[in-house]
Amino acid sequence: MSRLRFVGSTSDKTGCPAVFEDLDTGDIIIQGDEVTDPEDRAQMYGYREGETLVRVPRELLTRFAPKE
């Protein structure tokens, strides 16, 4: 089991969206609503049905996430 630290949320900690940090690996975990719109999903690839949490390397977010 990973040790997770709550980073922030725009929902006042009552649900998604939220950001967590895995204190063991440094990975970032994003909590959010499932994309259900068929047209949006058609543009995505490499996902599994029902995914709502996404783990990405910290480097990906620091290099490519919007800065504003």
Number of C-alpha atoms within 10 A of each C-alpha: 4 9 10 16 13 12 11 13 16 11 10 10 11 9 12 15 15 19 17 19 20 16 12 10 12 14 18 22 21 17 18 15 12 12 14 10 8 8 9 9 12 8 7 9 7 4 9 7 8 10 12 13 14 11 13 13 12 15 12 11 13 10 9 8 9 7 7 3
